[in-house]
């Protein structure tokens, strides 16, 4: 069992405090705020605005991007920051509580097949569940839309859908599935999909090599289990490992490296307490259950994640970035191999819930702000 590594900081480290200032250019013309960053002066520019709770962002090969809005709209954003009308043929979503239209990614061969994948909260009976769909982008619409996976298990009343997608090098899809909040014990139940990371083929079938294929009473799509509400998922380009970020209750947000067939402990082990102050876990560790490579106490509510591989920020190459909803900031985690060696908290004065973080083709960091007046922000070194 791995030894946990924890870095909880209320302020920047001493090394970061010696660095130069960061300049934030906000959505109001001419307005700016300055504060420190280890990469020197940066600009945060409003690239697009007028979005309602934007959730997922994907870059297209031609310089445009796709963005989802939680109420159920998907739009194209031009290279000039102009929003298209909502794309046609997006399936109906259940936009209640934390649910709605959530993540979107493009296929690794999008330039040849125009295929994309997205996940959303789907109404089912008296509640909701996470569904995954595949479609082809054509002009102002989605074509050949097909739901390729539906989560099985007790339904959600509107919470903890998970719903991040990452495509592996073999083309198969990893998808996070939350445990619906009121059904947390189901995260340990291999007979359903609650509190799991699954692995499916692009058509929704079960790929060879999944860890539980052929076991009676076990869902064959499951890749890992014992998760709560997974809000970040990305493959580390340096190692090929799958990394995941999930929300804890009051404390205990986690960064995990996801292993095939591994159990990540929720709700048996963890580092938080219930919202009413009650104890949830018997302990923080148990044999056979994995430890996070990092956790936060108190919670920051991390959401969206990206490994930085660009050249605009040479000091930050190899870092892991995540947004924070509750703490309203951008977080940079420095890495050495699979260990988290430090944390830098950025953009706190921006006072925005950061829902998603992506690295753009230009090497800049691109953020989504989670509000009814949501924006797409571009973060770059000053003047670039």
C-alpha positions as semicolon CSV with decimal commas, in nm:
position;residue;x (nm);y (nm);z (nm)
1;X;0,000;0,000;0,000
2;X;0,132;0,341;-0,095
3;X;0,237;0,589;0,169
4;X;0,022;0,901;0,149
5;X;0,180;1,230;0,062
6;X;0,003;1,544;0,180
7;X;0,081;1,906;0,105
8;X;-0,174;2,144;0,253
9;X;-0,078;2,510;0,219
10;X;-0,265;2,822;0,323
11;X;-0,024;3,041;0,129
12;X;0,247;3,016;-0,130
13;X;0,579;2,858;-0,041
14;X;0,881;3,071;0,044
15;X;1,028;3,015;-0,300
16;X;0,712;3,133;-0,468
17;X;0,700;3,446;-0,255
18;X;1,030;3,557;-0,406
19;X;0,896;3,556;-0,761
20;X;0,756;3,836;-0,970
21;X;0,401;3,959;-0,996
22;X;0,107;3,817;-1,185
23;X;-0,124;4,056;-1,368
24;X;-0,485;3,955;-1,421
25;X;-0,678;4,126;-1,698
26;X;-1,043;4,063;-1,611
27;X;-1,356;4,076;-1,823
28;X;-1,396;4,449;-1,765
29;X;-1,187;4,647;-2,012
30;X;-0,885;4,805;-1,844
31;X;-0,944;4,641;-1,505
32;X;-0,647;4,449;-1,364
33;X;-0,524;4,297;-1,042
34;X;-0,166;4,195;-0,965
35;X;-0,026;3,925;-0,740
36;X;0,261;3,678;-0,735
37;X;0,338;3,368;-0,940
38;X;0,642;3,147;-0,977
39;X;0,627;3,194;-1,357
40;X;0,650;3,574;-1,347
41;X;0,399;3,815;-1,498
42;X;0,094;3,654;-1,653
43;X;-0,216;3,780;-1,826
44;X;-0,559;3,627;-1,780
45;X;-0,778;3,742;-2,067
46;X;-1,149;3,690;-2,117
47;X;-1,160;3,502;-2,447
48;X;-1,537;3,441;-2,452
49;X;-1,828;3,524;-2,222
50;X;-2,203;3,479;-2,200
51;X;-2,192;3,109;-2,111
52;X;-2,422;2,956;-1,848
53;X;-2,227;2,727;-1,616
54;X;-1,974;2,604;-1,874
55;X;-1,847;2,259;-1,779
56;X;-1,626;2,096;-2,045
57;X;-1,386;2,233;-2,306
58;X;-1,226;2,059;-2,605
59;X;-1,001;2,205;-2,876
60;X;-1,070;2,124;-3,241
61;X;-0,787;2,078;-3,495
62;X;-0,887;2,392;-3,688
63;X;-0,837;2,627;-3,392
64;X;-1,198;2,638;-3,276
65;X;-1,319;2,475;-2,957
66;X;-1,624;2,297;-2,819
67;X;-1,775;2,403;-2,489
68;X;-2,063;2,250;-2,295
69;X;-2,309;2,440;-2,076
70;X;-2,463;2,248;-1,789
71;X;-2,826;2,343;-1,877
72;X;-2,789;2,127;-2,191
73;X;-2,620;2,329;-2,466
74;X;-2,304;2,260;-2,664
75;X;-2,147;2,542;-2,864
76;X;-1,856;2,602;-3,099
77;X;-1,627;2,891;-3,008
78;X;-1,440;3,049;-3,300
79;X;-1,072;3,142;-3,291
80;X;-1,195;3,501;-3,231
81;X;-1,399;3,404;-2,925
82;X;-1,741;3,419;-3,092
83;X;-2,000;3,173;-2,960
84;X;-2,212;2,977;-3,207
85;X;-2,582;2,912;-3,147
86;X;-2,637;2,585;-2,957
87;X;-2,556;2,282;-3,171
88;X;-2,857;2,081;-3,285
89;X;-2,929;1,720;-3,188
90;X;-2,778;1,730;-2,839
91;X;-2,977;1,475;-2,633
92;X;-3,207;1,598;-2,360
93;X;-3,026;1,623;-2,028
94;X;-3,153;1,633;-1,670
95;X;-3,029;1,976;-1,565
96;X;-3,108;1,951;-1,194
97;X;-2,876;1,992;-0,896
98;X;-2,523;1,911;-1,014
99;X;-2,647;1,738;-1,327
100;X;-2,676;1,846;-1,688
101;X;-2,452;1,840;-1,993
102;X;-2,104;1,782;-1,856
103;X;-1,773;1,675;-2,014
104;X;-1,678;1,661;-2,384
105;X;-1,366;1,526;-2,559
106;X;-1,278;1,474;-2,923
107;X;-1,159;1,143;-3,062
108;X;-0,783;1,111;-3,114
109;X;-0,858;1,065;-3,487
110;X;-1,108;1,353;-3,502
111;X;-0,944;1,506;-3,810
112;X;-1,036;1,190;-4,001
113;X;-1,363;1,082;-3,835
114;X;-1,518;1,401;-3,682
115;X;-1,610;1,193;-3,375
116;X;-1,658;1,329;-3,025
117;X;-1,773;1,188;-2,693
118;X;-1,969;1,358;-2,418
119;X;-2,135;1,263;-2,092
120;X;-2,441;1,400;-1,918
121;X;-2,701;1,344;-1,649
122;X;-2,994;1,152;-1,794
123;X;-3,335;1,131;-1,630
124;X;-3,437;0,774;-1,548
125;X;-3,753;0,696;-1,351
126;X;-3,753;0,912;-1,040
127;X;-3,390;1,019;-1,059
128;X;-3,084;1,053;-1,277
129;X;-2,779;0,862;-1,394
130;X;-2,465;0,932;-1,597
131;X;-2,479;0,851;-1,968
132;X;-2,205;0,864;-2,232
133;X;-2,275;0,945;-2,597
134;X;-2,081;0,942;-2,923
135;X;-2,154;1,169;-3,220
136;X;-2,001;1,326;-3,530
137;X;-1,965;1,701;-3,557
138;X;-2,106;1,840;-3,879
139;X;-2,161;2,211;-3,929
140;X;-2,416;2,340;-3,679
141;X;-2,524;2,000;-3,548
142;X;-2,428;1,664;-3,406
143;X;-2,487;1,372;-3,641
144;X;-2,518;0,998;-3,574
145;X;-2,574;1,059;-3,202
146;X;-2,572;0,733;-3,006
147;X;-2,575;0,673;-2,631
148;X;-2,304;0,411;-2,582
149;X;-2,319;0,367;-2,203
150;X;-2,567;0,416;-1,919
151;X;-2,473;0,393;-1,552
152;X;-2,648;0,112;-1,367
153;X;-2,736;0,127;-0,998
154;X;-2,945;0,333;-0,755
155;X;-3,044;0,665;-0,909
156;X;-2,925;1,011;-0,813
157;X;-3,152;1,283;-0,679
158;X;-2,927;1,537;-0,848
159;X;-2,577;1,495;-0,705
160;X;-2,239;1,328;-0,769
161;X;-2,246;1,228;-1,135
162;X;-1,869;1,232;-1,185
163;X;-1,861;1,250;-1,568
164;X;-1,505;1,322;-1,680
165;X;-1,370;1,142;-1,988
166;X;-1,014;1,058;-2,095
167;X;-0,917;0,859;-2,405
168;X;-0,630;0,614;-2,376
169;X;-0,359;0,556;-2,632
170;X;-0,544;0,246;-2,752
171;X;-0,857;0,453;-2,823
172;X;-1,058;0,317;-2,531
173;X;-1,240;0,560;-2,302
174;X;-1,205;0,604;-1,928
175;X;-1,510;0,766;-1,764
176;X;-1,566;0,870;-1,402
177;X;-1,898;0,780;-1,239
178;X;-1,999;0,933;-0,905
179;X;-2,177;0,751;-0,622
180;X;-2,483;0,979;-0,621
181;X;-2,414;1,115;-0,270
182;X;-2,693;0,934;-0,086
183;X;-2,568;0,591;-0,199
184;X;-2,205;0,614;-0,091
185;X;-2,175;0,252;0,025
186;X;-2,241;0,143;-0,335
187;X;-1,891;0,262;-0,427
188;X;-1,770;-0,072;-0,280
189;X;-2,033;-0,278;-0,464
190;X;-1,897;-0,424;-0,788
191;X;-2,250;-0,519;-0,900
192;X;-2,320;-0,159;-1,012
193;X;-2,141;0,143;-1,159
194;X;-2,168;0,389;-0,868
195;X;-1,838;0,532;-0,746
196;X;-1,636;0,375;-1,024
197;X;-1,397;0,457;-1,307
198;X;-1,499;0,253;-1,610
199;X;-1,318;0,162;-1,932
200;X;-1,521;0,115;-2,249
201;X;-1,446;0,092;-2,619
202;X;-1,548;0,383;-2,846
203;X;-1,867;0,194;-2,934
204;X;-1,948;0,129;-2,568
205;X;-1,850;-0,237;-2,566
206;X;-1,622;-0,390;-2,301
207;X;-1,258;-0,400;-2,412
208;X;-1,042;-0,708;-2,357
209;X;-0,825;-0,671;-2,050
210;X;-1,073;-0,506;-1,816
211;X;-1,000;-0,646;-1,467
212;X;-1,341;-0,793;-1,381
213;X;-1,446;-0,945;-1,714
214;X;-1,596;-1,289;-1,665
215;X;-1,669;-1,254;-1,292
216;X;-2,028;-1,335;-1,204
217;X;-2,226;-1,046;-1,058
218;X;-1,960;-0,786;-1,142
219;X;-1,998;-0,508;-1,399
220;X;-1,736;-0,577;-1,669
221;X;-1,689;-0,208;-1,752
222;X;-1,534;-0,134;-1,408
223;X;-1,166;-0,036;-1,410
224;X;-1,138;0,088;-1,048
225;X;-1,377;0,145;-0,757
226;X;-1,418;0,303;-0,415
227;X;-1,452;0,658;-0,551
228;X;-1,677;0,942;-0,437
229;X;-1,737;1,220;-0,691
230;X;-1,457;1,225;-0,949
231;X;-1,428;1,569;-1,109
232;X;-1,092;1,544;-1,286
233;X;-0,938;1,280;-1,514
234;X;-0,627;1,294;-1,733
235;X;-0,349;1,072;-1,861
236;X;0,001;1,180;-1,756
237;X;0,191;1,214;-2,086
238;X;0,523;1,156;-1,908
239;X;0,427;0,810;-1,781
240;X;0,101;0,703;-1,948
241;X;-0,061;0,666;-1,604
242;X;-0,424;0,762;-1,549
243;X;-0,468;1,032;-1,282
244;X;-0,797;1,123;-1,116
245;X;-0,919;1,393;-0,877
246;X;-1,229;1,353;-0,659
247;X;-1,420;1,552;-0,402
248;X;-1,418;1,446;-0,039
249;X;-1,695;1,552;0,203
250;X;-1,565;1,807;0,461
251;X;-1,199;1,752;0,388
252;X;-1,034;1,468;0,201
253;X;-1,035;1,581;-0,163
254;X;-0,799;1,337;-0,334
255;X;-0,554;1,307;-0,621
256;X;-0,517;0,941;-0,721
257;X;-0,316;0,743;-0,972
258;X;-0,566;0,491;-1,102
259;X;-0,456;0,129;-1,118
260;X;-0,635;-0,155;-1,292
261;X;-0,880;-0,325;-1,055
262;X;-0,774;-0,115;-0,753
263;X;-0,997;-0,010;-0,463
264;X;-0,963;0,357;-0,356
265;X;-1,147;0,313;-0,030
266;X;-1,454;0,536;-0,027
267;X;-1,639;0,537;0,208
268;X;-1,442;0,288;0,420
269;X;-1,129;0,502;0,445
270;X;-1,064;0,871;0,388
271;X;-0,948;1,198;0,539
272;X;-1,271;1,395;0,579
273;X;-1,580;1,404;0,795
274;X;-1,949;1,425;0,707
275;X;-2,113;1,762;0,640
276;X;-2,285;1,747;0,980
277;X;-1,953;1,680;1,153
278;X;-2,016;1,308;1,199
279;X;-1,739;1,053;1,155
280;X;-1,752;0,857;0,827
281;X;-1,440;0,640;0,826
282;X;-1,303;0,389;1,074
283;X;-0,952;0,490;0,973
284;X;-0,754;0,661;0,698
285;X;-0,585;0,342;0,578
286;X;-0,668;-0,023;0,528
287;X;-0,486;-0,311;0,363
288;X;-0,601;-0,362;0,006
289;X;-0,716;-0,001;-0,035
290;X;-0,512;0,260;-0,217
291;X;-0,383;0,586;-0,075
292;X;-0,401;0,919;-0,261
293;X;-0,079;1,082;-0,379
294;X;-0,221;1,404;-0,233
295;X;-0,524;1,515;-0,035
296;X;-0,663;1,846;0,088
297;X;-0,792;1,924;0,437
298;X;-0,990;2,148;0,434
299;X;-1,151;2,079;0,098
300;X;-1,091;2,303;-0,204
301;X;-1,343;2,119;-0,432
302;X;-1,101;2,052;-0,722
303;X;-1,248;2,027;-1,070
304;X;-1,095;1,967;-1,410
305;X;-0,726;1,887;-1,454
306;X;-0,446;1,906;-1,707
307;X;-0,079;1,812;-1,723
308;X;0,129;2,094;-1,864
309;X;0,359;2,001;-2,153
310;X;0,390;2,336;-2,335
311;X;0,675;2,584;-2,372
312;X;0,502;2,912;-2,279
313;X;0,569;2,835;-1,912
314;X;0,906;2,655;-1,906
315;X;0,918;2,658;-1,524
316;X;0,584;2,482;-1,510
317;X;0,652;2,202;-1,758
318;X;0,543;1,871;-1,610
319;X;0,312;2,033;-1,353
320;X;-0,044;1,922;-1,287
321;X;-0,310;2,195;-1,284
322;X;-0,658;2,175;-1,136
323;X;-0,935;2,426;-1,085
324;X;-1,105;2,474;-0,749
325;X;-1,474;2,546;-0,703
326;X;-1,510;2,606;-0,330
327;X;-1,168;2,771;-0,294
328;X;-1,207;2,973;-0,617
329;X;-0,858;2,942;-0,757
330;X;-0,623;2,763;-0,993
331;X;-0,385;2,514;-0,829
332;X;-0,049;2,400;-0,965
333;X;0,100;2,080;-0,828
334;X;0,469;2,019;-0,893
335;X;0,559;1,655;-0,954
336;X;0,864;1,433;-0,932
337;X;0,774;1,104;-1,089
338;X;0,450;1,000;-0,923
339;X;0,505;1,214;-0,613
340;X;0,348;1,554;-0,551
341;X;0,634;1,775;-0,429
342;X;0,465;2,113;-0,389
343;X;0,157;2,327;-0,439
344;X;0,109;2,677;-0,577
345;X;-0,223;2,859;-0,543
346;X;-0,301;3,102;-0,824
347;X;-0,573;3,350;-0,924
348;X;-0,729;3,365;-0,579
349;X;-0,806;3,736;-0,623
350;X;-1,002;3,655;-0,937
351;X;-1,274;3,515;-0,707
352;X;-1,405;3,269;-0,967
353;X;-1,508;2,905;-0,939
354;X;-1,280;2,729;-1,189
355;X;-1,465;2,436;-1,344
356;X;-1,222;2,310;-1,609
357;X;-0,855;2,348;-1,701
358;X;-0,708;2,263;-2,041
359;X;-0,379;2,323;-2,216
360;X;-0,443;2,484;-2,552
361;X;-0,257;2,420;-2,878
362;X;-0,089;2,758;-2,822
363;X;0,063;2,639;-2,493
364;X;-0,158;2,868;-2,284
365;X;-0,379;2,747;-2,000
366;X;-0,752;2,777;-2,070
367;X;-1,009;2,790;-1,790
368;X;-1,386;2,775;-1,758
369;X;-1,554;2,981;-1,484
370;X;-1,857;2,818;-1,327
371;X;-2,136;3,075;-1,301
372;X;-2,451;3,188;-1,479
373;X;-2,226;3,443;-1,652
374;X;-1,948;3,198;-1,728
375;X;-1,635;3,281;-1,923
376;X;-1,351;3,114;-2,109
377;X;-1,022;3,254;-1,982
378;X;-0,679;3,235;-2,146
379;X;-0,378;3,236;-1,911
380;X;-0,042;3,324;-2,069
381;X;0,283;3,503;-1,987
382;X;0,242;3,878;-2,013
383;X;0,239;3,992;-2,372
384;X;0,211;3,642;-2,523
